[in-house]
Amino acid sequence: MRPTTVAALLFCLAGAVVPPAHADASIETRLKARGLQYEADEDGDYKLVYRYEKEGRTQLVFVSGSTEKVGGFIVREVFSPAARADRDGIDGGKALTLLADNRSNKLGAWELHGDTLVFVIKLPDNVDAMQLESALDIAAQSADEMEKELSGTTDAF
């Protein structure tokens, strides 16, 4: 190919709309079946914003756009951020409290993703729309409650 042809092709491709890297029609179908508003981010995850009108708060919650295979299971994550470790004072003592809290959580656990404390639910990918919505509700509520406990009135997530 001539350099001018390559340059023209690259110019055309730069303007092309590319879907998220891991877009998954099955997740979109389940979210739409429950009437949930979402957007796909650049990583292919599905971001939802829960609004707690009475408290004047919001909470971000995500469904992973990709799955992983583990021991014959196909697993997808639902996750919601709750705090920043440095900013919100998550030290060794608080980390032990969070680990103990994991024992009482029947669905989901606290994890640290970089500097962000996240409530994560790992589900078999074949859950139906109602079960997926329930997992989203649990993750969002757990994370928002922890955010209030750690940061007071701050509503960063």
N, C-alpha and C positions, 0 to 999 in steps of 0.2 A: 504494500500500500504506500501511496505517496504521503509525505508529511502533511500536506494540506488536507488530504482525505481523513487521516487519523485525527487531526485537530478538529475538523468539522464533526466527526463522529463523537469525540469526547465532549464537544460543546453541546451536542444534542442529548447525550446521556446525562450530563450535569443537570439538566432541567427536568429529567424524568422523575416521576413520583415512584418511589420504591416502598413497598409495604414493609412494616416492621419485620425484623430478621426472623422472628419465631412466631409470626401471627398464626393463630390456631382457630379455625372456624368452629370447632366443637365448643371451645370456651365462649366464643361470641354467641353461639346459639343458646347456650345455657344462661348466659347473662341476660340476653334479650328475652328469653322465656320468662324470666322473673321481673322484667321491666326495669332492670338496673342500668343506670347511665354509667358509661365507662369511656376511657380513651386508651388506646394502645400507645405505649411510650417507645422510645428509640431502641430499647432492648427487646421489645416484643412482649413485655409484661402488660397486664391490663390493670389500669389504675382507676380506682373508684374513690369518691369523696363522700363519706358519711357525714350527715349534718344532724347535730344534736341541738335542735332549735331551742328547747327549754333552757339548756345551759349556755347557748350561744357559742358552741364549739363545733369544730369539724375534726375529722380523722381520716387520714389516708389509709387505704388498704389495697393490696395488690394480689393478683393471681398471676403466677409465673406463666410466661408464654411458652415455656419449654418444660419437658418432663425428663425424669431420670429413671433408669431401670435399676432396681435393687432386689435381688433374690427372687426374681420372677414377677415382681410387682412393677407397674408403671406408676410413678409417683409425681404429683404436682404440688407445689407449695402455694399457700395463701399466707401473706405476711403483712404486718402493719408496724411501722416504726413508733417507738414510744419516747425515746430520749437519746441524748448524746452523752456518752460516758464522761467526757471531760467537763462539759458544761453543766451537767446535772448531778455531778458528784457520785458517780457509780464507782465506788472503791471496792476493796476486797470484802468488807463486811456486807455491803449491799449485794455484791455478786453471790455471796453465800446465801443470802436471803432469797434472791431470785432462783437459785438452784433448788432451795427448799420449796419454793412456790411451785416449781415445775412438778413436784411430786403430787400436788393436789389438783393440777390441771389435767382434766381427763382428755382433752383434745388440745394439743399445742404446747409449746414450750418457749422460754426466753432464750434468745441467741444474741450474740454480738456479731454484727456485720460491720467490720471496720470499727468505727467509733460509735455506731448506732445500735442501740438496744432495740431489738425487733421481736415481736411475738409471731411465731411461725407455726403453722399447721401443715403437716405433710399428709396428703390424702392420696388414696388410690385414684388414678385419673378417671375412673369410670363412675364417679359419684354423679348423681343426677342434679338437675338445676336447683331443686329445693335444698339438697344437702350442701351444694356449693354455696348457696346464699347463706345458709346457717353457719358455715365455716367462716365466711366473710364477716357476718355479724359478730361471731365470737372473737375473731382476731381484732376487729376494730374496737369493740367494747373493752377487751382486755388491755389493748395498747393505750386507749384514751384514759382509762382508769389509772394505769401506771404513770402516764404522762402527768396527770393531775397530782398524783402522790409525790412524784419526784421534783416537779417544777412549779407546783402551785398553780397559778392562774395562766401560765404560759401555754399557748396553743400553737406550737411550732409545726405539728404534724396533722 
